[in-house]
């Protein structure tokens, strides 16, 4: 269901918000806007939102007219509740949908076992009580137009938790929770879930996280080992409890299920082979992928918020799909079948690059469409924004792999470009 959608991300400048923006921004026809509070440097497609500003949320909703709102907000609980109520009431009138990111802490007063979606909530913390109140309020207003994602410990490649662990390794000591069993989620897994929920128009409660539980100190030790850092001395805080959310839903696709090993590989920038072992360990911000057309260096550095997250998919130990916005591919004197020219044609040189799209009416709205590269039985398939080129595998040596990076500059209104945004 890739129809045109206007999607508003509340809290888009945070760790999860950035992952959501980068993931959802890949879709043609989806117009993504995000709010920020603490990162005013994010200008393209980001608008400021300060909790507690009277009428500010209503102004944003009237300006954006979102079909879907994804909430990754943080801040004062009472003020968040007001913002969510305004957003829900708007969506109730417009028929839109909301995805609300909640927490495993809705069960933090019942910590003898992991919890599934149908378990009754029971929290003793202010944080958990706020999330329960927000879940209840949104459910009463939106009903089937609401999806709730409950999250355990959330990690990202440069998240505060990862930085805290790395700093502890440098100092030689790190506080850990002894006796705590938990599961974990990554920012990327959450973004993949949200994308799927929007595409399929799913509703209800979803527990997102790794499929198994692990002792917290064991998880930290494995992460330190996989990252190549020096093992610190643990300062243990005894916490004999279980804080984990597992899913009982049967409609979740297998690709959204993450194991602990997959999460650790993601955090340490390494991939897994079919047996769960490391196939290739990479540098901190890049990965070398050997393919029939040559080695593609996938960069994990995303210079702009609109840069799409790269993807690598494998099958039986072979790379089958790459999504990259950091490369262009030059095809020299090879027969090419394209979506525009069904019959095979020979071009002397054909260059396939990512596409930067900028609206003339809304120049701050910028999107980068990556090159999608697939290795299939019918040949090597290149695709950008719906257009497709196919070459035979025997012509793989004729492909030249070059670096590419978007050249984005802050647009000035002087001299006037006659974009029509302010007046005619």
C-alpha positions as CSV (number, residue, x, y, z in Angstrom):
1,X,0.0,0.0,0.0
2,X,2.4,2.7,-1.3
3,X,-0.3,5.4,-1.9
4,X,0.6,9.0,-1.3
5,X,0.8,9.7,2.4
6,X,1.7,12.7,4.6
7,X,3.5,11.4,7.6
8,X,4.4,13.5,10.7
9,X,7.1,12.2,13.1
10,X,6.9,13.8,16.5
11,X,10.4,13.8,18.0
12,X,12.2,13.2,14.7
13,X,15.6,14.6,15.9
14,X,16.0,11.9,18.6
15,X,17.7,8.5,18.1
16,X,14.5,6.6,17.1
17,X,13.1,9.6,15.3
18,X,16.1,9.9,13.0
19,X,15.9,6.1,12.2
20,X,12.2,6.5,11.4
21,X,12.8,9.5,9.2
22,X,15.5,7.8,7.2
23,X,13.5,4.6,6.8
24,X,10.2,6.2,5.8
25,X,11.8,8.8,3.6
26,X,12.7,6.1,1.0
27,X,9.2,5.7,-0.1
28,X,8.1,7.5,-3.3
29,X,4.8,9.4,-2.6
30,X,5.4,9.5,1.2
31,X,5.9,13.1,2.3
32,X,7.7,13.0,5.7
33,X,7.9,15.9,8.1
34,X,9.4,15.8,11.6
35,X,9.4,17.9,14.6
36,X,12.5,18.8,16.7
37,X,13.3,20.5,20.0
38,X,17.0,20.0,20.8
39,X,18.5,19.9,17.3
40,X,17.7,23.1,15.5
41,X,20.4,22.3,12.9
42,X,18.0,19.9,11.2
43,X,16.3,22.2,8.7
44,X,15.1,20.1,5.8
45,X,11.6,18.8,6.5
46,X,12.0,19.5,10.3
47,X,9.9,22.1,12.2
48,X,10.3,23.2,15.8
49,X,8.0,22.0,18.5
50,X,8.3,23.0,22.2
51,X,6.0,21.1,24.6
52,X,3.7,23.4,26.5
53,X,3.3,26.1,23.8
54,X,-0.4,26.9,23.6
55,X,-1.8,26.1,20.2
56,X,1.5,25.1,18.6
57,X,0.5,21.5,18.0
58,X,-2.7,22.6,16.3
59,X,-0.8,25.0,14.1
60,X,1.5,22.2,12.9
61,X,-1.4,19.8,12.3
62,X,-3.2,22.4,10.2
63,X,-0.1,23.2,8.2
64,X,1.0,19.5,7.6
65,X,-2.4,17.8,7.4
66,X,-0.9,14.4,8.2
67,X,-2.5,11.1,7.3
68,X,-0.3,9.3,9.8
69,X,1.4,10.5,13.0
70,X,4.3,8.6,14.5
71,X,5.1,9.7,18.1
72,X,8.6,9.3,19.4
73,X,8.2,12.3,21.8
74,X,10.1,12.8,25.0
75,X,9.8,15.3,27.8
76,X,7.4,16.4,30.5
77,X,4.7,13.8,30.9
78,X,1.8,16.2,31.4
79,X,2.7,18.3,28.4
80,X,3.2,15.2,26.2
81,X,-0.3,14.0,27.2
82,X,-1.7,17.4,26.0
83,X,0.1,17.1,22.6
84,X,-1.0,13.5,22.1
85,X,-4.6,14.4,22.9
86,X,-4.5,17.3,20.3
87,X,-3.0,15.0,17.7
88,X,-5.5,12.2,18.4
89,X,-8.5,14.5,18.2
90,X,-7.3,15.9,14.9
91,X,-6.8,12.3,13.5
92,X,-10.3,11.4,14.8
93,X,-11.8,14.2,12.7
94,X,-9.7,13.5,9.7
95,X,-9.8,9.7,9.8
96,X,-6.0,9.4,10.1
97,X,-3.9,6.9,12.0
98,X,-1.3,7.1,14.8
99,X,1.6,4.9,15.8
100,X,2.6,5.5,19.5
101,X,5.9,4.3,20.9
102,X,5.3,3.0,24.4
103,X,7.5,1.0,26.8
104,X,8.1,-2.2,28.6
105,X,7.8,-0.2,31.8
106,X,4.0,-0.5,31.6
107,X,4.7,-3.8,33.3
108,X,7.5,-2.7,35.7
109,X,5.4,-3.6,38.8
110,X,5.1,-7.2,37.5
111,X,8.6,-8.3,36.9
112,X,8.6,-12.1,37.5
113,X,8.3,-12.9,33.8
114,X,8.3,-11.5,30.3
115,X,5.0,-10.1,29.1
116,X,3.0,-10.4,25.8
117,X,0.6,-8.1,24.2
118,X,-2.6,-9.4,25.9
119,X,-1.2,-9.1,29.5
120,X,-2.8,-6.5,31.7
121,X,-0.5,-3.5,32.4
122,X,0.8,-2.9,35.9
123,X,3.4,-0.1,36.5
124,X,4.8,1.3,39.7
125,X,6.9,4.0,38.0
126,X,5.8,7.5,37.0
127,X,7.1,6.8,33.5
128,X,5.2,3.6,33.1
129,X,2.0,5.1,34.6
130,X,2.3,8.0,32.1
131,X,2.6,5.6,29.1
132,X,-0.4,3.6,30.4
133,X,-2.5,6.7,30.6
134,X,-1.4,7.8,27.1
135,X,-2.2,4.3,25.7
136,X,-5.6,4.4,27.3
137,X,-6.5,7.9,26.1
138,X,-5.3,7.3,22.5
139,X,-7.2,4.0,22.4
140,X,-10.4,5.7,23.5
141,X,-10.2,8.4,20.9
142,X,-8.7,6.5,17.9
143,X,-9.8,2.9,18.4
144,X,-8.7,0.8,15.4
145,X,-6.7,3.7,13.9
146,X,-4.0,3.3,16.6
147,X,-1.0,1.1,16.8
148,X,1.0,0.9,20.0
149,X,4.7,-0.3,20.0
150,X,6.0,-1.3,23.4
151,X,9.8,-1.2,23.6
152,X,12.4,-2.7,26.0
153,X,15.9,-1.3,26.2
154,X,16.5,0.5,22.8
155,X,20.0,0.7,21.2
156,X,21.4,2.5,18.2
157,X,24.9,2.7,16.8
158,X,25.7,6.0,18.5
159,X,22.9,5.9,21.1
160,X,23.4,7.2,24.6
161,X,23.5,3.7,26.0
162,X,26.3,2.7,23.5
163,X,28.3,5.8,24.3
164,X,27.9,5.1,28.0
165,X,29.2,1.5,27.5
166,X,32.1,2.8,25.4
167,X,33.0,5.4,28.0
168,X,32.9,2.8,30.7
169,X,35.3,0.6,28.7
170,X,37.7,3.6,28.4
171,X,37.5,4.3,32.2
172,X,37.8,0.6,33.0
173,X,34.6,0.3,35.1
174,X,31.0,0.1,34.1
175,X,27.7,-0.1,36.2
176,X,25.5,-3.0,35.2
177,X,22.3,-4.5,36.5
178,X,23.0,-7.9,38.1
179,X,20.1,-10.3,38.1
180,X,18.2,-8.4,35.4
181,X,16.9,-10.5,32.5
182,X,15.7,-8.5,29.5
183,X,15.4,-8.3,25.8
184,X,16.4,-5.4,23.6
185,X,15.4,-3.5,20.5
186,X,17.4,-1.4,17.9
187,X,16.3,1.9,16.3
188,X,16.4,0.1,13.0
189,X,14.1,-2.7,14.0
190,X,11.6,-0.2,15.3
191,X,11.8,1.8,12.1
192,X,11.2,-1.4,10.1
193,X,8.1,-2.2,12.2
194,X,6.7,1.3,11.7
195,X,7.2,1.1,8.0
196,X,5.4,-2.3,7.8
197,X,2.5,-1.1,10.0
198,X,2.0,2.0,7.8
199,X,2.2,-0.1,4.6
200,X,-0.3,-2.7,5.9
201,X,-2.4,-0.3,7.9
202,X,-2.0,-2.5,11.0
203,X,-3.5,-1.7,14.4
204,X,-3.4,-2.9,17.9
205,X,-0.5,-3.6,20.3
206,X,2.9,-4.8,19.1
207,X,5.8,-5.9,21.4
208,X,9.1,-5.1,19.6
209,X,12.4,-6.5,20.6
210,X,14.8,-9.5,20.4
211,X,13.1,-12.9,20.4
212,X,15.0,-14.1,23.5
213,X,16.0,-12.9,26.9
214,X,19.5,-12.5,28.2
215,X,21.2,-11.5,31.5
216,X,22.0,-7.9,31.2
217,X,25.7,-8.2,32.2
218,X,26.1,-11.0,29.6
219,X,24.6,-8.8,26.9
220,X,26.9,-5.9,27.7
221,X,29.9,-8.3,27.8
222,X,29.0,-9.7,24.4
223,X,28.6,-6.2,23.0
224,X,31.9,-5.0,24.3
225,X,33.6,-8.1,22.8
226,X,32.0,-7.7,19.4
227,X,32.9,-4.0,19.3
228,X,36.6,-4.8,20.1
229,X,36.7,-2.7,23.2
230,X,38.6,-3.5,26.4
231,X,36.4,-5.4,28.9
232,X,35.7,-3.1,31.9
233,X,35.3,-4.2,35.5
234,X,31.6,-4.4,36.3
235,X,30.2,-2.5,39.2
236,X,27.1,-4.6,39.8
237,X,23.8,-3.2,41.0
238,X,21.6,-6.1,42.1
239,X,18.2,-6.0,40.3
240,X,16.5,-9.5,40.5
241,X,13.8,-9.0,37.9
242,X,12.6,-9.5,34.4
243,X,11.8,-6.5,32.2
244,X,11.0,-7.8,28.7
245,X,8.3,-7.8,26.1
246,X,7.7,-10.7,23.8
247,X,5.2,-11.0,21.0
248,X,2.3,-13.5,20.8
249,X,1.1,-12.1,17.4
250,X,1.1,-14.4,14.5
251,X,1.0,-11.8,11.7
252,X,4.5,-10.5,12.2
253,X,6.8,-11.3,9.2
254,X,10.0,-13.2,9.9
255,X,12.2,-10.3,8.7
256,X,11.0,-8.2,11.6
257,X,12.1,-10.8,14.1
258,X,15.6,-9.9,15.5
259,X,17.8,-12.2,17.5
260,X,20.3,-10.9,20.1
261,X,23.1,-11.9,17.7
262,X,21.6,-9.9,14.9
263,X,21.3,-6.9,17.2
264,X,24.9,-7.2,18.4
265,X,26.0,-7.5,14.7
266,X,24.1,-4.3,13.9
267,X,25.6,-2.4,16.8
268,X,29.2,-3.5,16.0
269,X,28.8,-3.0,12.2
270,X,29.2,-6.7,11.2
271,X,27.0,-9.1,9.3
272,X,26.0,-12.7,10.1
273,X,26.2,-15.7,7.9
274,X,23.6,-18.4,7.9
275,X,25.1,-20.2,10.9
276,X,25.0,-17.0,13.0
277,X,28.7,-16.4,12.8
278,X,30.5,-13.3,11.5
279,X,30.9,-13.3,7.8
280,X,32.6,-9.9,7.6
281,X,33.7,-7.5,10.2
282,X,33.9,-3.9,9.0
283,X,35.2,-0.6,10.0
284,X,33.2,1.6,12.2
285,X,31.3,3.5,9.4
286,X,31.7,1.3,6.3
287,X,31.3,-2.3,5.1
288,X,32.9,-3.9,2.1
289,X,30.5,-6.1,0.0
290,X,32.0,-8.4,-2.6
291,X,29.6,-8.8,-5.6
292,X,29.9,-10.0,-9.2
293,X,30.2,-6.3,-10.3
294,X,33.0,-5.7,-7.8
295,X,33.4,-4.5,-4.2
296,X,30.8,-2.0,-3.0
297,X,31.8,0.0,0.0
298,X,28.7,0.7,2.0
299,X,29.0,3.7,4.2
300,X,27.2,3.9,7.5
301,X,27.9,7.7,7.7
302,X,24.7,9.6,6.8
303,X,25.6,13.3,6.3
304,X,22.1,14.5,5.9
305,X,18.8,13.6,7.7
306,X,17.2,12.9,4.3
307,X,19.9,10.3,3.5
308,X,18.3,6.8,3.3
309,X,19.7,4.1,5.5
310,X,21.8,1.6,3.4
311,X,20.6,-2.0,3.2
312,X,22.4,-5.3,2.5
313,X,20.5,-8.6,2.1
314,X,22.0,-12.0,1.8
315,X,20.8,-15.5,0.8
316,X,22.8,-18.7,1.2
317,X,26.0,-16.7,2.0
318,X,25.6,-14.6,-1.2
319,X,24.7,-10.9,-1.4
320,X,21.4,-10.6,-3.2
321,X,20.4,-7.0,-2.6
322,X,22.1,-3.7,-1.9
323,X,20.4,-0.3,-1.3
324,X,22.9,2.6,-1.4
325,X,22.7,6.4,-1.8
326,X,26.5,6.7,-1.7
327,X,27.3,5.2,-5.1
328,X,26.7,5.7,-8.8
329,X,27.1,2.9,-11.4
330,X,28.5,3.5,-14.8
331,X,27.7,0.8,-17.4
332,X,30.1,0.7,-20.4
333,X,29.0,-0.7,-23.8
334,X,26.6,-3.4,-22.5
335,X,23.1,-4.3,-23.7
336,X,20.6,-2.9,-21.2
337,X,16.9,-3.6,-20.9
338,X,15.1,-0.8,-19.0
339,X,11.6,-0.1,-17.8
340,X,11.4,2.7,-20.4
341,X,12.9,0.7,-23.3
342,X,11.5,-2.9,-23.0
343,X,13.7,-4.2,-25.8
344,X,17.3,-4.6,-25.2
345,X,19.3,-1.6,-26.3
346,X,23.0,-0.8,-26.3
347,X,24.2,2.5,-24.9
348,X,27.8,3.5,-25.1
349,X,27.7,4.7,-21.5
350,X,24.8,4.6,-19.1
351,X,25.2,6.1,-15.6
352,X,22.8,5.2,-12.8
353,X,22.8,7.5,-9.8
354,X,20.7,8.3,-6.8
355,X,18.1,11.0,-7.3
356,X,17.7,14.2,-5.2
357,X,14.2,15.4,-5.3
358,X,13.3,19.0,-4.1
359,X,9.9,20.5,-4.4
360,X,9.8,23.8,-6.2
361,X,7.0,25.0,-4.0
362,X,8.5,23.7,-0.7
363,X,12.3,23.8,-1.3
364,X,12.9,22.7,2.3
365,X,11.3,19.3,1.5
366,X,14.2,17.2,0.2
367,X,14.3,13.5,-0.5
368,X,17.1,11.3,-1.8
369,X,16.1,8.2,-3.8
370,X,18.8,5.5,-3.5
371,X,20.0,3.0,-6.1
372,X,18.5,-0.4,-5.4
373,X,20.7,-3.2,-6.7
374,X,19.5,-6.8,-7.0
375,X,21.3,-10.0,-8.2
376,X,18.6,-12.2,-9.6
377,X,18.2,-15.2,-12.0
378,X,17.2,-12.8,-14.8
379,X,20.3,-10.7,-14.4
380,X,21.7,-7.7,-12.4
381,X,18.8,-5.3,-11.7
382,X,19.4,-1.6,-11.0
383,X,16.4,0.5,-9.8
384,X,16.0,4.2,-8.9
385,X,12.6,5.7,-8.1
386,X,10.7,3.2,-10.1
387,X,12.9,3.1,-13.2
388,X,14.7,-0.1,-13.8
389,X,17.7,-1.3,-15.8
390,X,18.8,-4.9,-16.3
391,X,22.0,-6.3,-17.5
392,X,23.3,-9.9,-17.9
393,X,25.6,-11.3,-15.3
394,X,28.2,-12.0,-18.0
395,X,28.5,-8.2,-18.5
396,X,29.2,-7.6,-14.8
397,X,32.8,-6.7,-15.5
398,X,31.6,-3.7,-17.6
399,X,30.1,-2.0,-14.5
400,X,32.2,0.8,-12.9
401,X,31.4,1.6,-9.3
402,X,31.9,5.3,-8.3
403,X,31.3,7.2,-5.1
404,X,28.3,9.6,-5.0
405,X,27.2,12.2,-2.5
406,X,24.3,14.7,-2.6
407,X,25.4,18.3,-2.8
408,X,22.9,20.1,-0.6
409,X,23.2,23.7,0.4
410,X,20.9,25.9,2.4
411,X,18.7,27.6,-0.1
412,X,18.8,31.4,0.0
413,X,15.9,33.6,-0.9
414,X,18.2,36.2,-2.3
415,X,18.3,36.3,-5.2
416,X,14.6,35.3,-5.6
417,X,14.2,32.0,-7.4
418,X,10.5,32.7,-8.1
419,X,9.5,29.5,-6.4
420,X,6.1,30.9,-5.5
421,X,6.3,29.9,-1.9
422,X,5.9,33.4,-0.4
423,X,3.8,35.1,-3.1
424,X,3.4,35.4,-6.9
